[in-house]
Amino acid sequence: MDANAKIQIDSGEAVIPHLGATTHFLNGQIEMIWGTSKKAKEHFSNALQIVETPEVHYMLGLLYESEYKPKEAQAHFEKCLDLDPDGELSVPALREANAMRNYKKRSRGSWGTFIILLILIWPVAIWYFIAKRK
């Protein structure tokens, strides 16, 4: 079997490795929607090992962004821009890369703070309610 075999179709020709990478890419998108991000990353990484495309880098950037990993996400968004600077993903990739450059980790809160505030504020709220009813 020829690894670089081509299939002629009406709109041009398809190269066999590209079809394998497309399969991994589509499976990664399905995992992003209905599966886990870990499996999606595996599929996207497999697609990158076959053929490097801007779409795969963009999706990996989105996955890393959703996991609050701005450095990894920025690298993938910038690679997407390097591979296809005028493509359909260039504007969103540029926007996301800039957002990752300016990313500041925010406090997501903690259960301890919530419980302390609940213990301190709850009695005050009950007292206020009773005082206003009279």
N, C-alpha and C positions, 0 to 999 in steps of 0.2 A: 504494500500500500504506500502510496505517495503522500507524505505529510503536507505537501504544498499543492495538492490536487485542487482543481477548480471546477465548480459546477456552473454551467451556463444557464442563466435564467433570462426572462424577457427584459428586465431592467439592467442587465449587466452580467457580472459573474460573482460568485460567492466562493471564498477560499475556505477550505475545511477548518483550519485553526480558528478563523474568525467565527465560524458557526459554533464551535465549542465554547469560545469565550462569550458569545451571545447567550448561549444556554446558561452558563454560570451567572451572567449578569441578570438575566430574567429570573432565575431562581433566587438570587440575592434580593431582588425587588419584592418577590413574593414573601420571602422571609422578613423583610422590613415591615411588611403590612400585617402578616398573620403569624409570624414566627418570632424568633428572638434575634436580637442584634448580633449576638455571637455567631449564629449560623449565617446571617447575612454577610458579616465580615469575612467568613470563610469562603463563601461563594464569590464575593467580590475579589478577594485575594487570589483565588484560583483563576478568575478571569484575567487579572493583571499579569499572572505568570504566563498566560498564553499570548495575549495582545494587550498592550497598554492603550487605553482609550480615555478621553476626557470624561465620558459619562460615568465610568467606574470610579474615577477619582472624585468626581462630584458627589456621588452617592456615599463613598467612604467618608468624605468630609462631613456630610450630613449626619452620618452615624456617630462620628467622633464629637460633633457639635452637640448631639443629643445626650452624650455621656459627659458633657462638661470637660472635654479635653481640647482646649483651643489650639495648642501647638500642633497636634496631629491633624486637626481639622484644617488649619491654615495651610499646612504643607500640601494637603490633597487639593484644596481649592486653587492654590497657586500652580500646582502641576496641571490641573485642568485648564487653567489659563495659558500655560506654556504650550500645551499640546494643541489647543485650538483657540487662539486669541480672538477670532472673529466668529466663533460658533454660536449656536443658540444658547449655550450655557455660560457664555462669557460674562454677560452682565450679572446674572445671579451669583456666579462664582466670584466675581470681583467684589460684589456687595458682601458676600459672606466672608471672604478673605479679609476685607477691611473690618468687618465686625469682630473677627477673631483677633485681629491686631489690637483692637481697642477693648478686648474682653476683660472685664474685672469680675472676679469671683464675688458673688453676693452671698450674704448669710442666708441660708435656707431655713434658719430657725432650728430649734431643738425642743424635744419633748420636755426637758427639764425646765426650760424657761416658760413653756406653756403651763406646766403644772404649778409652778410658783406663782405666776400671774393669776391663774384660776383660783388658787387658795387665797391670795390677797384681795382680788377684786370681787369674787363671788359674794362674800359676806357684805361688802360695801354695796353691791347691787341690790341685795335683798333688803338691807337697811333702808336704802334710798326708796325702793318700791313701797315699803311699809310706811315710811315717813310721808310720802306723797299721797297715799290713800286716805290719810286722816284728814 
